[in-house]
Amino acid sequence: MFVQVVHARTDDPGAVSAAVKRWHDAISPGATGWLGSTGGVTDKGDLIVVVRFESAEAAAANSERSEQNEWWESLSAHLSDVEFHDCMEVDTMLAGGSDDAGFVQVMEGSSADPQRLASLGKELESSLREGRPEVIGGIVAWHGDGGFTQAIYFTSEQEARRSEAQEPPAEVAGRLKEMFSLMGEITYYDLTNPTLLSPQ
């Protein structure tokens, strides 16, 4: 899997939402190799989009389509401070990216030891399956320079907050402590009304 992460600022979430719907209805049918997208605008105006493709080649082919470029130019009029991350390495957990989520939390950060961080994430997967039923799935897209974008898919924000307030088992707490020790500064983006798209 290949993932492209788009991070931008917007002061017109409605226009962005309308543009995304137009893309899904009119342009996505021609996006060969597109697997799905997760996106949304936070309360502070941060737009986060995580787009999944079968391969980097499929993503590049989509970017070269004239209708894709025309659509992006139209959308860009409502964006500022646009950043892209093309992620060749992607880890998934549980169901991966899910269209069933009612709430998605995105984390952006970096690590001096991405391999160990990824390994700890895999070790926690069985614990999440047993102790965190509100977690549907997750994606970690590695930027290639130690940076990463992680999206966790929850059944609802209410269920996510309820579980966050509870103390995890000691074994889980130990792994979580090590994970956070391997990360630099983390920024959280809460997508309370996520747009979850898949091929029609």
Secondary structure, DSSP 8 states (H G I E B T S, - for coil): -EEEEEEEE-S-HHHHHHHHHHIIIIIGGG-TTEEEEEEEE-TTSEEEEEEEES-HHHHHHHHT-HHHHHHHHHHHTT-EEEEEEEESEEEEEET-S-TT-SEEEEEEEEBS-HHHHHHHHHHHHHHHHHH-TTEEEEEEEE-SSSEEEEEEEES-HHHHHHHHTS---HHHHHHHHHHHHTB---EEEEESS-EEE---
